[in-house]
Amino acid sequence: AAGVIQSPRHLIKEKRETATLKCYPIPRHDTVYWYQQGPGQDPQFLISFYEKMQSDKGSIPDRFSAQQFSDYHSELNMSSLELGDSALYFCASSPSSDTEAFFGQGTRLTVV
Amino acid sequence: GQQVMQIPQYQHVQEGEDFTTYCNSSTTLSNIQWYKQRPGGHPVFLIQLVKSGEVKKQKRLTFQFGEAKKNSSLHITATQTTDVGTYFCAGQGVDYKLSFGAGTTVTVRA
């Protein structure tokens, strides 16, 4: 069965650079979530989309933005990267807003 | 939005023993979900509880949702080495935002 695809799997960036993370949800899933997980931490909700419209926003810095495109893939754009942005970034999709979320393998971002 | 608290943060268990992890929300939830994350892996959905007082079982795992839909528990019996990982509860409120608890990291002594 198709799963949530995230790319790249690993990314190394320098401080103040920009990064773009991509997410391809499971086909026919109408909800996409983005989470940030630091080492030993729980996933922190960043932002979600329902039918390509932003549906909720969590603790997402102003330096970050996200969007969902007409083909349902989503991108998380991160600018002016800081060392503290180093984390695992998960994308998850859900067949509807009130059912289980299927997580991708994550993108490990390292800011040096 | 809701804040979800989970205890204990760590659980060291002798193989064969039982343990329970608890989850509490600051607000009434629409549903609560449980996920398991193995070291180096991604969260994997285990179960969703929707109804007040609901109890669901998956083999050695028993999940409960409180009557007030603000708390939940996961009880594992006869712990095995395959149970190693971090168990997260995630509460979903009326805004559909999925808020994770801090997780319970389980290690097993053989």
Backbone of each chain as ProteinMPNN parsed JSONL, in Angstrom:
{"seq_chain_A": "AAGVIQSPRHLIKEKRETATLKCYPIPRHDTVYWYQQGPGQDPQFLISFYEKMQSDKGSIPDRFSAQQFSDYHSELNMSSLELGDSALYFCASSPSSDTEAFFGQGTRLTVV", "coords_chain_A": {"N_chain_A": [[0.833, -1.194, 0.0], [0.383, 2.29, -0.662], [2.376, 4.718, 0.972], [2.98, 7.624, 3.047], [5.122, 9.862, 1.531], [8.179, 11.383, 2.023], [10.53, 13.891, 1.221], [13.7, 15.607, 1.19], [15.243, 12.676, 2.754], [17.276, 13.19, 4.451], [18.903, 16.206, 5.36], [21.276, 18.706, 5.234], [22.049, 21.86, 6.301], [23.36, 25.203, 6.353], [23.543, 27.743, 8.898], [21.217, 30.369, 8.597], [20.547, 29.741, 6.036], [18.142, 28.475, 3.588], [15.547, 26.026, 3.577], [13.655, 23.487, 1.956], [11.123, 21.263, 2.474], [9.522, 18.345, 1.333], [6.353, 16.731, 0.905], [4.411, 13.959, 0.133], [1.272, 13.003, 0.285], [-0.766, 10.13, 1.198], [-2.675, 8.806, -1.452], [-5.893, 10.219, -1.985], [-6.211, 11.056, 0.586], [-7.374, 13.663, 2.6], [-6.324, 15.391, 4.416], [-3.444, 16.945, 5.687], [-0.678, 16.96, 7.833], [1.978, 18.697, 9.49], [4.77, 18.038, 11.511], [7.212, 18.727, 14.041], [9.945, 17.157, 15.478], [12.075, 17.135, 18.072], [15.185, 15.8, 19.44], [14.457, 13.148, 21.592], [12.012, 14.22, 22.145], [8.418, 14.839, 22.013], [6.342, 14.749, 19.07], [5.82, 17.935, 17.768], [3.159, 19.913, 16.862], [2.961, 21.663, 13.841], [1.576, 22.734, 11.535], [-1.446, 22.372, 9.615], [-3.353, 21.091, 6.829], [-6.424, 21.069, 5.14], [-8.03, 19.732, 2.497], [-6.378, 21.264, 0.777], [-6.435, 23.736, 1.916], [-5.207, 25.804, 4.503], [-5.739, 24.596, 7.701], [-5.225, 24.619, 10.411], [-2.957, 25.995, 12.798], [0.029, 25.589, 14.536], [2.733, 25.689, 16.782], [4.452, 27.178, 14.939], [7.235, 28.794, 13.659], [7.541, 32.212, 12.474], [9.347, 32.27, 10.456], [8.943, 30.053, 9.047], [6.969, 28.564, 6.499], [4.181, 27.051, 4.882], [2.574, 25.148, 2.328], [-0.075, 23.66, 0.425], [-0.411, 21.965, -2.561], [-2.105, 21.829, -5.805], [-1.986, 19.168, -6.578], [-2.074, 17.909, -4.207], [0.308, 17.481, -2.866], [2.552, 18.657, -0.341], [4.555, 21.361, 0.877], [7.069, 22.393, 3.095], [8.505, 25.3, 3.912], [11.456, 26.705, 5.044], [13.104, 29.37, 6.363], [16.023, 31.465, 6.978], [17.531, 29.734, 8.674], [18.122, 28.312, 11.879], [20.312, 27.013, 14.447], [18.759, 25.668, 16.287], [16.696, 24.685, 14.804], [17.286, 22.232, 13.963], [16.121, 19.033, 13.64], [13.79, 16.273, 13.49], [11.493, 16.228, 10.915], [8.228, 15.538, 10.442], [5.766, 14.556, 8.146], [2.332, 13.932, 7.944], [-0.556, 12.196, 6.815], [-4.113, 12.022, 6.507], [-7.163, 10.231, 6.049], [-9.466, 11.59, 6.632], [-10.387, 14.437, 8.627], [-10.787, 13.584, 11.228], [-9.737, 11.108, 11.764], [-7.237, 8.492, 12.021], [-3.752, 9.369, 11.727], [-1.311, 8.947, 9.237], [2.031, 8.542, 9.228], [4.891, 9.843, 7.528], [8.289, 8.86, 6.777], [9.885, 10.813, 7.658], [11.96, 13.771, 7.611], [15.229, 14.375, 8.286], [16.616, 17.157, 9.484], [19.556, 18.924, 9.684], [21.14, 21.625, 11.012], [23.977, 23.481, 10.594]], "CA_chain_A": [[0.0, 0.0, 0.0], [1.163, 3.518, -0.717], [2.527, 5.422, 2.233], [3.348, 9.033, 2.934], [6.497, 9.986, 1.051], [8.819, 12.656, 2.351], [11.867, 14.083, 0.673], [14.642, 14.485, 1.243], [15.256, 11.986, 4.039], [18.272, 13.891, 5.264], [19.255, 17.515, 4.803], [22.208, 19.49, 6.043], [22.06, 23.259, 5.867], [24.077, 26.116, 7.242], [22.727, 28.802, 9.518], [20.694, 31.451, 7.744], [20.118, 29.229, 4.726], [16.738, 28.122, 3.415], [15.305, 24.608, 3.285], [12.3, 23.129, 1.54], [10.811, 19.854, 2.703], [8.359, 17.968, 0.541], [5.524, 15.643, 1.428], [3.406, 13.434, -0.793], [0.367, 12.223, 1.138], [-1.403, 8.938, 0.636], [-3.753, 9.232, -2.36], [-7.268, 10.389, -1.499], [-6.24, 11.617, 1.94], [-7.691, 15.077, 2.427], [-5.718, 16.189, 5.488], [-1.99, 16.816, 5.826], [-0.111, 17.586, 9.028], [3.44, 18.791, 9.634], [5.229, 17.996, 12.896], [8.644, 18.833, 14.304], [10.298, 16.35, 16.635], [13.449, 17.245, 18.523], [15.694, 14.566, 20.071], [13.818, 12.79, 22.844], [10.801, 15.019, 22.347], [7.24, 14.393, 21.297], [6.09, 15.54, 17.864], [5.155, 19.213, 17.985], [2.335, 20.259, 15.703], [3.328, 22.914, 13.18], [0.527, 23.273, 10.673], [-2.214, 21.334, 8.916], [-4.143, 21.484, 5.673], [-7.579, 20.241, 4.796], [-8.414, 20.026, 1.111], [-5.455, 22.263, 0.241], [-6.535, 25.001, 2.637], [-4.653, 25.724, 5.852], [-6.852, 24.381, 8.621], [-4.823, 24.93, 11.777], [-1.561, 26.387, 12.933], [0.537, 25.358, 15.877], [3.908, 26.472, 17.179], [5.305, 27.313, 13.759], [7.873, 30.119, 13.631], [7.216, 33.053, 11.316], [10.338, 31.987, 9.406], [8.483, 28.858, 8.334], [5.677, 28.642, 5.833], [3.841, 25.79, 4.226], [1.42, 25.199, 1.448], [-0.456, 22.406, -0.22], [-0.608, 22.262, -3.976], [-3.296, 21.25, -6.436], [-1.856, 17.707, -6.62], [-2.138, 17.523, -2.797], [1.571, 17.42, -2.146], [2.753, 19.822, 0.514], [5.94, 21.759, 1.092], [7.374, 23.211, 4.275], [9.627, 26.178, 3.602], [12.077, 27.184, 6.278], [14.127, 30.35, 6.002], [16.892, 31.963, 8.064], [17.652, 28.583, 9.558], [18.879, 28.44, 13.12], [20.776, 25.713, 14.951], [17.647, 25.044, 16.998], [15.744, 24.085, 13.863], [17.705, 20.847, 13.714], [15.092, 18.137, 14.187], [13.08, 15.429, 12.533], [10.245, 16.837, 10.488], [7.318, 14.527, 9.925], [4.508, 14.865, 7.503], [1.357, 12.86, 8.112], [-1.813, 12.445, 6.12], [-5.26, 11.358, 7.106], [-8.271, 10.171, 5.096], [-10.376, 12.672, 7.003], [-9.795, 15.212, 9.724], [-11.002, 13.014, 12.558], [-9.268, 9.722, 11.828], [-5.817, 8.33, 12.318], [-2.762, 9.97, 10.852], [-0.262, 8.054, 8.749], [3.239, 9.352, 9.194], [5.997, 9.54, 6.654], [9.52, 8.447, 7.458], [10.498, 11.995, 8.231], [13.177, 14.401, 7.074], [16.125, 14.811, 9.374], [17.298, 18.402, 9.138], [20.658, 19.322, 10.545], [21.629, 22.971, 10.713], [25.331, 23.603, 11.144]], "C_chain_A": [[0.873, 1.252, 0.0], [1.223, 4.143, 0.658], [2.825, 6.869, 1.97], [4.829, 9.112, 2.558], [7.032, 11.369, 1.414], [10.188, 12.716, 1.685], [12.388, 15.47, 1.024], [14.563, 13.772, 2.589], [16.222, 12.667, 4.998], [18.658, 15.18, 4.553], [20.185, 18.22, 5.765], [22.283, 20.883, 5.46], [22.892, 24.08, 6.847], [23.102, 27.142, 7.814], [22.402, 29.872, 8.496], [20.333, 30.993, 6.33], [18.616, 28.908, 4.755], [16.616, 26.64, 3.085], [13.857, 24.419, 2.866], [12.118, 21.63, 1.694], [9.53, 19.528, 1.95], [7.645, 16.761, 1.125], [4.498, 15.257, 0.373], [2.477, 12.537, 0.008], [-0.148, 10.976, 0.428], [-2.543, 9.398, -0.281], [-5.123, 9.202, -1.7], [-7.34, 10.755, -0.024], [-6.427, 13.122, 1.817], [-7.028, 15.982, 3.46], [-4.214, 15.893, 5.575], [-1.547, 17.58, 7.065], [1.394, 17.678, 8.872], [3.772, 18.844, 11.125], [6.741, 18.15, 12.941], [8.944, 18.025, 15.551], [11.778, 16.497, 16.948], [13.889, 15.963, 19.203], [15.027, 14.323, 21.412], [12.534, 13.531, 23.143], [9.605, 14.364, 21.656], [7.061, 15.258, 20.051], [5.302, 16.806, 18.206], [4.434, 19.622, 16.713], [2.762, 21.61, 15.14], [2.135, 23.512, 12.445], [-0.217, 22.109, 10.011], [-3.011, 21.945, 7.779], [-5.293, 20.51, 5.5], [-8.021, 20.668, 3.405], [-7.675, 21.252, 0.571], [-5.572, 23.63, 0.911], [-5.937, 24.813, 4.028], [-5.802, 25.605, 6.847], [-6.492, 24.733, 10.055], [-3.333, 25.229, 11.81], [-1.14, 26.17, 14.367], [1.716, 26.254, 16.161], [4.89, 26.58, 16.021], [5.902, 28.71, 13.73], [7.461, 30.897, 12.375], [8.168, 32.806, 10.152], [9.926, 30.78, 8.56], [7.164, 29.173, 7.639], [5.42, 27.31, 5.145], [2.668, 26.016, 3.294], [1.14, 23.806, 0.893], [-0.885, 22.749, -1.639], [-1.807, 21.504, -4.546], [-3.218, 19.724, -6.525], [-1.794, 17.097, -5.221], [-0.779, 17.367, -2.112], [1.762, 18.728, -1.375], [4.239, 20.107, 0.646], [6.037, 22.638, 2.328], [8.633, 23.988, 3.947], [10.149, 26.812, 4.878], [13.204, 28.133, 5.897], [14.898, 30.79, 7.236], [17.099, 30.886, 9.118], [18.546, 28.868, 10.758], [19.282, 27.044, 13.584], [19.631, 24.941, 15.611], [16.585, 24.437, 16.101], [16.108, 22.65, 13.531], [16.735, 19.906, 14.414], [14.646, 17.193, 13.09], [11.776, 16.123, 12.186], [9.386, 15.749, 9.83], [6.144, 15.19, 9.218], [3.587, 13.672, 7.741], [0.126, 13.215, 7.304], [-2.905, 11.588, 6.722], [-6.396, 11.348, 6.09], [-9.377, 11.179, 5.393], [-9.847, 13.288, 8.283], [-9.897, 14.537, 11.081], [-10.636, 11.532, 12.638], [-7.754, 9.685, 11.966], [-4.93, 8.964, 11.261], [-1.695, 8.94, 10.496], [0.98, 8.907, 8.529], [4.195, 8.888, 8.112], [7.22, 9.198, 7.483], [10.262, 9.627, 8.063], [11.689, 12.506, 7.435], [14.012, 14.854, 8.255], [16.901, 16.025, 8.88], [18.373, 18.703, 10.168], [21.15, 20.677, 10.099], [22.979, 23.136, 11.394], [25.84, 25.035, 11.034]], "O_chain_A": [[1.957, 1.271, 0.583], [0.253, 4.108, 1.417], [2.914, 7.301, 0.821], [5.676, 8.494, 3.203], [6.4, 12.389, 1.136], [10.902, 11.717, 1.601], [11.604, 16.412, 1.144], [13.862, 14.244, 3.484], [15.995, 12.707, 6.207], [18.73, 15.242, 3.326], [19.91, 18.317, 6.961], [22.549, 21.062, 4.271], [23.094, 23.699, 8.001], [22.01, 27.367, 7.292], [23.222, 30.221, 7.647], [19.861, 31.793, 5.522], [17.937, 29.045, 5.773], [17.468, 26.07, 2.404], [12.956, 25.099, 3.356], [12.861, 20.834, 1.119], [8.584, 20.314, 1.926], [8.253, 15.893, 1.752], [3.815, 16.105, -0.199], [2.855, 11.424, 0.372], [0.02, 10.806, -0.779], [-3.3, 10.295, 0.089], [-5.458, 8.279, -0.957], [-8.425, 10.762, 0.556], [-5.739, 13.783, 1.039], [-7.155, 17.204, 3.387], [-3.788, 14.739, 5.54], [-1.987, 18.704, 7.309], [2.014, 16.847, 8.209], [3.154, 19.581, 11.893], [7.454, 17.762, 12.015], [8.276, 18.185, 16.573], [12.632, 16.041, 16.187], [13.052, 15.116, 19.515], [15.033, 15.198, 22.277], [12.025, 13.48, 24.263], [9.758, 13.464, 20.831], [7.575, 16.375, 19.99], [4.254, 16.748, 18.849], [5.022, 19.67, 15.632], [2.905, 22.583, 15.881], [1.736, 24.648, 12.7], [0.32, 21.01, 9.869], [-3.303, 23.141, 7.765], [-5.151, 19.301, 5.688], [-8.347, 21.833, 3.176], [-8.277, 22.152, -0.013], [-4.887, 24.576, 0.52], [-6.14, 23.775, 4.658], [-6.727, 26.418, 6.837], [-7.367, 25.108, 10.836], [-2.564, 24.774, 10.963], [-1.861, 26.523, 15.3], [1.705, 27.438, 15.824], [6.029, 26.122, 16.119], [5.173, 29.701, 13.77], [7.085, 30.313, 11.359], [7.839, 33.095, 9.001], [10.493, 30.527, 7.498], [6.352, 29.953, 8.138], [6.346, 26.548, 4.866], [1.882, 26.95, 3.458], [1.993, 22.918, 0.896], [-1.628, 23.702, -1.871], [-2.426, 20.672, -3.883], [-4.249, 19.052, -6.546], [-1.498, 15.912, -5.068], [-0.722, 17.144, -0.902], [1.197, 19.764, -1.727], [5.071, 19.206, 0.54], [5.198, 23.507, 2.567], [9.697, 23.408, 3.729], [9.397, 27.373, 5.676], [14.142, 27.75, 5.197], [14.497, 30.535, 8.371], [16.866, 31.108, 10.306], [19.563, 29.556, 10.667], [18.695, 26.039, 13.185], [19.551, 23.718, 15.504], [15.678, 23.754, 16.577], [15.333, 21.936, 12.895], [16.552, 19.976, 15.629], [15.059, 17.296, 11.936], [11.041, 16.555, 13.074], [9.759, 15.141, 8.826], [5.621, 16.222, 9.638], [4.038, 12.527, 7.735], [-0.198, 14.39, 7.128], [-2.647, 10.567, 7.359], [-6.587, 12.317, 5.355], [-10.13, 11.569, 4.501], [-8.969, 12.73, 8.94], [-9.156, 14.891, 11.998], [-11.16, 10.797, 13.475], [-7.09, 10.72, 12.018], [-5.29, 9.081, 10.089], [-1.243, 8.168, 11.342], [0.975, 9.86, 7.749], [4.296, 7.697, 7.819], [7.196, 9.239, 8.713], [11.161, 9.452, 8.885], [12.331, 11.766, 6.689], [13.556, 15.616, 9.107], [17.732, 15.927, 7.978], [18.114, 18.731, 11.371], [21.533, 20.859, 8.944], [23.11, 22.957, 12.604], [26.963, 25.324, 11.448]]}, "seq_chain_B": "GQQVMQIPQYQHVQEGEDFTTYCNSSTTLSNIQWYKQRPGGHPVFLIQLVKSGEVKKQKRLTFQFGEAKKNSSLHITATQTTDVGTYFCAGQGVDYKLSFGAGTTVTVRA", "coords_chain_B": {"N_chain_B": [[-6.185, 25.615, 22.437], [-6.098, 22.067, 23.175], [-4.072, 20.711, 25.823], [-1.965, 18.012, 26.227], [-1.053, 15.717, 28.58], [1.257, 13.254, 29.595], [2.133, 10.39, 31.403], [4.09, 7.669, 32.812], [7.259, 9.27, 31.968], [9.326, 7.606, 31.401], [9.587, 4.082, 31.328], [10.766, 1.316, 32.779], [10.808, -2.019, 32.346], [10.545, -5.329, 33.525], [10.849, -8.188, 31.558], [7.87, -9.839, 30.823], [6.398, -8.647, 32.788], [3.671, -6.374, 33.672], [2.556, -3.106, 32.586], [1.406, 0.332, 32.774], [0.56, 3.234, 30.952], [-0.381, 6.648, 31.196], [-2.635, 9.192, 30.184], [-3.614, 12.566, 30.047], [-5.887, 15.137, 29.265], [-6.26, 18.687, 28.924], [-8.638, 19.617, 28.09], [-11.908, 18.538, 26.979], [-11.967, 15.87, 24.715], [-12.409, 15.075, 21.217], [-11.587, 12.689, 20.186], [-9.17, 10.173, 21.037], [-5.938, 9.125, 20.185], [-3.523, 6.535, 19.843], [-0.081, 6.036, 19.417], [2.874, 4.313, 18.34], [6.333, 4.603, 18.491], [9.219, 3.408, 17.259], [12.732, 3.315, 18.115], [14.493, 5.57, 16.115], [12.544, 5.483, 14.215], [9.299, 6.272, 12.736], [6.231, 7.68, 14.031], [3.707, 5.255, 14.5], [0.428, 4.441, 13.919], [-1.697, 3.086, 16.388], [-4.273, 2.783, 17.632], [-7.606, 4.186, 17.808], [-9.75, 5.897, 19.986], [-13.055, 6.772, 20.548], [-15.552, 6.932, 21.808], [-17.084, 7.785, 24.925], [-15.812, 6.228, 27.811], [-14.919, 4.069, 26.406], [-13.393, 0.916, 25.701], [-10.766, -0.812, 24.283], [-9.127, -3.642, 22.886], [-6.014, -4.969, 21.867], [-4.571, -7.734, 21.352], [-2.13, -8.07, 23.671], [-2.436, -5.502, 24.514], [-4.346, -3.036, 26.107], [-6.621, -0.497, 25.753], [-8.051, 2.428, 27.117], [-10.638, 4.862, 27.312], [-11.568, 7.663, 29.085], [-14.572, 8.407, 30.994], [-15.245, 11.082, 30.909], [-14.011, 11.828, 28.63], [-11.47, 12.92, 28.725], [-9.259, 11.69, 29.603], [-6.999, 8.91, 29.194], [-5.748, 5.563, 28.941], [-3.111, 3.19, 28.471], [-2.562, -0.128, 28.743], [-0.235, -2.648, 29.061], [0.198, -6.05, 29.027], [2.25, -8.756, 30.196], [4.886, -7.988, 29.187], [6.979, -7.844, 26.32], [10.137, -8.084, 24.546], [9.725, -6.978, 22.092], [8.036, -4.912, 22.583], [9.413, -2.654, 23.059], [9.992, 0.821, 22.757], [8.623, 4.116, 22.106], [5.612, 5.205, 23.368], [3.021, 7.142, 22.365], [0.292, 9.163, 23.287], [-2.277, 10.892, 21.595], [-4.284, 13.58, 21.455], [-7.309, 14.647, 20.004], [-9.048, 17.531, 19.382], [-12.03, 19.549, 19.039], [-11.231, 21.175, 17.029], [-9.791, 19.573, 15.426], [-7.047, 19.47, 15.547], [-4.218, 17.551, 16.2], [-2.826, 16.765, 19.116], [0.097, 15.797, 20.676], [1.037, 13.787, 23.477], [3.822, 13.728, 25.819], [4.972, 11.289, 25.611], [5.755, 7.894, 26.496], [8.607, 6.234, 27.141], [9.615, 3.036, 26.66], [11.586, 0.528, 28.019], [12.898, -2.763, 28.094], [13.823, -5.302, 30.282], [15.473, -8.231, 29.863]], "CA_chain_B": [[-6.263, 24.202, 22.139], [-5.878, 21.166, 24.3], [-2.727, 20.284, 26.18], [-2.022, 16.601, 26.583], [0.026, 15.304, 29.469], [1.399, 11.8, 29.608], [3.066, 9.852, 32.391], [5.399, 8.24, 33.112], [8.068, 9.568, 30.797], [10.112, 6.395, 31.143], [9.095, 2.881, 31.982], [11.7, 0.197, 32.644], [9.972, -3.153, 32.702], [11.09, -6.686, 33.413], [10.108, -8.984, 30.592], [6.812, -10.624, 31.442], [5.598, -7.818, 33.699], [2.676, -5.48, 33.077], [2.683, -1.694, 32.923], [0.367, 1.218, 32.259], [0.885, 4.635, 30.701], [-1.586, 7.435, 31.374], [-2.721, 10.397, 29.366], [-4.661, 13.486, 30.484], [-6.047, 16.334, 28.448], [-6.795, 19.851, 29.647], [-9.997, 19.851, 27.608], [-12.606, 17.362, 26.462], [-11.473, 15.508, 23.39], [-13.277, 14.378, 20.265], [-11.088, 11.32, 20.192], [-7.765, 10.05, 21.42], [-5.249, 8.136, 19.383], [-2.266, 6.054, 20.401], [0.939, 5.743, 18.426], [4.121, 3.743, 18.843], [7.487, 5.006, 17.688], [10.441, 2.669, 17.588], [13.926, 4.169, 17.987], [14.872, 5.855, 14.733], [11.42, 5.323, 13.297], [8.262, 7.283, 12.752], [5.048, 7.239, 14.786], [2.816, 4.342, 13.807], [-0.883, 4.429, 14.549], [-2.118, 1.846, 17.044], [-5.715, 2.691, 17.833], [-8.347, 5.41, 18.079], [-10.901, 5.752, 20.869], [-13.959, 7.877, 20.25], [-16.7, 6.991, 22.71], [-16.868, 7.901, 26.364], [-15.721, 4.951, 28.499], [-14.587, 2.993, 25.473], [-12.255, 0.041, 25.97], [-10.415, -1.633, 23.124], [-7.98, -4.52, 23.132], [-5.232, -5.497, 20.756], [-3.704, -8.76, 21.927], [-1.729, -7.781, 25.058], [-2.61, -4.072, 24.771], [-5.699, -2.61, 26.423], [-6.746, 0.957, 25.7], [-9.288, 2.924, 27.71], [-10.97, 6.278, 27.199], [-12.326, 7.997, 30.267], [-15.975, 8.781, 30.841], [-15.316, 12.509, 30.568], [-13.246, 12.0, 27.379], [-10.316, 13.784, 28.98], [-8.101, 10.892, 29.938], [-6.899, 7.621, 28.539], [-4.639, 4.748, 29.415], [-2.671, 2.03, 27.695], [-2.033, -1.15, 29.643], [0.39, -3.765, 28.337], [0.439, -7.209, 29.888], [3.302, -9.705, 29.809], [5.741, -7.221, 28.282], [7.986, -8.561, 25.531], [11.179, -7.188, 24.025], [9.176, -6.288, 20.912], [7.254, -3.756, 23.036], [10.322, -1.514, 23.233], [9.699, 1.984, 21.917], [7.936, 5.206, 22.787], [4.18, 5.19, 23.138], [2.438, 8.476, 22.452], [-1.126, 9.412, 23.085], [-2.5, 12.125, 20.837], [-5.674, 13.97, 21.597], [-7.855, 15.488, 18.94], [-10.163, 18.316, 19.865], [-13.045, 19.905, 18.043], [-10.558, 21.838, 15.917], [-9.119, 18.492, 14.701], [-5.606, 19.463, 15.736], [-3.773, 16.36, 16.916], [-1.777, 17.167, 20.052], [0.745, 14.628, 21.246], [1.629, 13.789, 24.804], [5.285, 13.685, 25.808], [5.39, 9.927, 25.31], [6.349, 7.008, 27.503], [9.638, 5.42, 26.501], [9.632, 1.734, 27.332], [12.716, -0.379, 27.849], [12.556, -4.065, 28.649], [14.942, -6.121, 30.784], [15.214, -9.649, 29.562]], "C_chain_B": [[-5.922, 23.352, 23.344], [-4.392, 20.957, 24.541], [-2.848, 18.856, 26.692], [-0.798, 16.223, 27.401], [0.057, 13.792, 29.561], [2.441, 11.406, 30.639], [3.004, 8.328, 32.394], [6.181, 8.539, 31.835], [8.894, 8.348, 30.4], [9.514, 5.232, 31.923], [10.091, 1.761, 31.701], [10.991, -1.032, 33.173], [10.758, -4.453, 32.572], [10.223, -7.449, 32.422], [9.082, -9.858, 31.316], [5.923, -9.818, 32.383], [4.594, -6.975, 32.919], [3.052, -4.029, 33.388], [1.573, -0.898, 32.262], [0.942, 2.608, 32.042], [-0.414, 5.427, 30.651], [-1.495, 8.759, 30.624], [-3.866, 11.26, 29.889], [-4.684, 14.726, 29.615], [-6.638, 17.464, 29.287], [-8.23, 20.152, 29.232], [-10.613, 18.531, 27.134], [-12.198, 17.113, 25.023], [-12.574, 14.917, 22.516], [-12.875, 12.911, 20.189], [-9.654, 11.322, 20.689], [-7.161, 8.909, 20.62], [-3.958, 7.739, 20.086], [-1.336, 5.645, 19.257], [2.143, 5.107, 19.121], [5.248, 4.157, 17.896], [8.695, 4.219, 18.149], [11.633, 3.603, 17.435], [14.327, 4.324, 16.528], [13.739, 5.768, 13.738], [10.432, 6.464, 13.371], [7.068, 6.771, 13.546], [4.149, 6.362, 13.925], [1.523, 4.238, 14.597], [-1.194, 3.061, 15.144], [-3.638, 1.744, 17.088], [-6.315, 4.074, 18.032], [-9.532, 5.081, 18.971], [-11.768, 6.99, 20.697], [-15.055, 8.041, 21.315], [-16.275, 7.092, 24.164], [-16.851, 6.512, 26.998], [-15.305, 3.781, 27.63], [-13.346, 2.226, 25.912], [-12.004, -0.8, 24.728], [-9.178, -2.456, 23.455], [-7.333, -4.923, 21.817], [-4.235, -6.462, 21.382], [-3.363, -8.394, 23.376], [-1.921, -6.305, 25.428], [-4.079, -3.768, 25.021], [-5.73, -1.095, 26.528], [-8.084, 1.348, 26.307], [-9.425, 4.419, 27.47], [-11.895, 6.613, 28.351], [-13.746, 8.451, 29.968], [-16.124, 10.232, 30.398], [-14.587, 12.829, 29.267], [-12.109, 13.003, 27.559], [-9.082, 12.971, 29.347], [-8.173, 9.524, 29.278], [-5.733, 6.857, 29.139], [-4.362, 3.614, 28.437], [-2.032, 1.063, 28.678], [-1.48, -2.287, 28.802], [0.665, -4.888, 29.334], [1.563, -8.066, 29.304], [4.248, -9.09, 28.782], [6.785, -8.094, 27.601], [9.003, -7.562, 24.99], [10.691, -6.429, 22.789], [8.336, -5.071, 21.294], [8.111, -2.516, 23.222], [9.965, -0.395, 22.251], [9.063, 3.064, 22.761], [6.47, 5.205, 22.375], [3.636, 6.6, 23.376], [0.921, 8.375, 22.418], [-1.226, 10.73, 22.336], [-3.982, 12.437, 20.899], [-6.11, 14.881, 20.466], [-9.089, 16.196, 19.466], [-11.124, 18.644, 18.749], [-12.436, 20.631, 16.846], [-9.751, 20.858, 15.072], [-7.606, 18.525, 14.804], [-5.233, 18.267, 16.601], [-2.596, 16.749, 17.795], [-1.218, 15.95, 20.756], [1.12, 14.853, 22.705], [3.138, 13.643, 24.685], [5.828, 12.288, 25.503], [5.912, 9.188, 26.525], [7.331, 6.104, 26.781], [9.827, 4.145, 27.308], [10.903, 0.976, 26.99], [12.393, -1.663, 28.593], [13.826, -4.804, 29.063], [14.605, -7.582, 30.563], [15.45, -10.547, 30.783]], "O_chain_B": [[-5.513, 23.855, 24.391], [-3.571, 21.014, 23.625], [-3.73, 18.542, 27.491], [0.34, 16.392, 26.963], [-0.984, 13.135, 29.6], [3.504, 12.02, 30.73], [1.982, 7.751, 32.023], [5.796, 8.104, 30.75], [9.128, 8.095, 29.218], [9.005, 5.396, 33.032], [10.25, 1.314, 30.565], [10.614, -1.071, 34.345], [11.53, -4.642, 31.632], [8.996, -7.354, 32.459], [9.4, -10.528, 32.299], [4.825, -10.252, 32.734], [4.652, -6.873, 31.694], [3.781, -3.763, 34.343], [0.899, -1.36, 31.342], [1.722, 3.098, 32.858], [-1.424, 4.949, 30.134], [-0.424, 9.345, 30.464], [-4.96, 10.757, 30.146], [-3.644, 15.29, 29.275], [-7.404, 17.236, 30.222], [-8.951, 20.857, 29.937], [-9.911, 17.543, 26.92], [-12.099, 18.04, 24.219], [-13.539, 14.337, 23.013], [-13.721, 12.018, 20.135], [-9.009, 12.369, 20.749], [-7.788, 7.871, 20.408], [-3.379, 8.526, 20.835], [-1.742, 5.009, 18.284], [2.395, 5.327, 20.306], [5.124, 4.071, 16.675], [9.14, 4.348, 19.29], [11.552, 4.586, 16.699], [14.482, 3.342, 15.802], [13.948, 5.96, 12.54], [10.695, 7.495, 13.99], [6.909, 5.562, 13.717], [3.865, 6.684, 12.771], [1.534, 3.976, 15.8], [-0.991, 2.026, 14.511], [-4.22, 0.754, 16.642], [-5.611, 5.021, 18.384], [-10.237, 4.098, 18.739], [-11.27, 8.116, 20.701], [-15.427, 9.16, 21.668], [-15.246, 6.554, 24.571], [-17.753, 5.708, 26.764], [-15.335, 2.632, 28.069], [-12.384, 2.8, 26.422], [-12.92, -1.423, 24.191], [-8.302, -2.022, 24.204], [-7.997, -5.176, 20.812], [-3.187, -6.053, 21.881], [-4.251, -8.413, 24.228], [-1.598, -5.906, 26.546], [-4.95, -4.183, 24.257], [-4.972, -0.491, 27.287], [-9.109, 0.71, 26.063], [-8.432, 5.145, 27.433], [-12.894, 5.928, 28.571], [-14.075, 8.827, 28.843], [-17.013, 10.567, 29.615], [-14.552, 13.986, 28.848], [-11.824, 13.816, 26.679], [-7.977, 13.51, 29.395], [-9.233, 9.052, 28.868], [-4.847, 7.437, 29.765], [-5.234, 3.155, 27.699], [-1.069, 1.408, 29.363], [-2.171, -2.826, 27.936], [1.3, -4.671, 30.367], [1.789, -8.093, 28.094], [4.395, -9.591, 27.667], [7.393, -8.966, 28.223], [8.762, -6.355, 24.976], [11.2, -5.351, 22.482], [7.963, -4.281, 20.426], [7.589, -1.439, 23.512], [9.678, -0.639, 21.079], [8.974, 2.943, 23.983], [6.14, 5.204, 21.189], [3.782, 7.163, 24.461], [0.344, 7.618, 21.638], [-0.343, 11.581, 22.444], [-4.82, 11.654, 20.452], [-5.372, 15.766, 20.034], [-10.041, 15.569, 19.929], [-11.043, 18.089, 17.654], [-13.045, 20.697, 15.778], [-9.099, 21.261, 14.109], [-6.937, 17.684, 14.203], [-5.872, 18.009, 17.621], [-1.504, 17.028, 17.3], [-1.955, 15.168, 21.356], [1.471, 15.961, 23.111], [3.67, 13.458, 23.59], [7.004, 12.13, 25.175], [6.443, 9.788, 27.46], [6.948, 5.309, 25.922], [10.157, 4.185, 28.493], [11.247, 0.805, 25.82], [11.694, -1.644, 29.606], [14.778, -4.914, 28.29], [13.581, -8.085, 31.024], [15.276, -11.762, 30.698]]}, "name": "protein", "num_of_chains": 2, "seq": "AAGVIQSPRHLIKEKRETATLKCYPIPRHDTVYWYQQGPGQDPQFLISFYEKMQSDKGSIPDRFSAQQFSDYHSELNMSSLELGDSALYFCASSPSSDTEAFFGQGTRLTVVGQQVMQIPQYQHVQEGEDFTTYCNSSTTLSNIQWYKQRPGGHPVFLIQLVKSGEVKKQKRLTFQFGEAKKNSSLHITATQTTDVGTYFCAGQGVDYKLSFGAGTTVTVRA"}
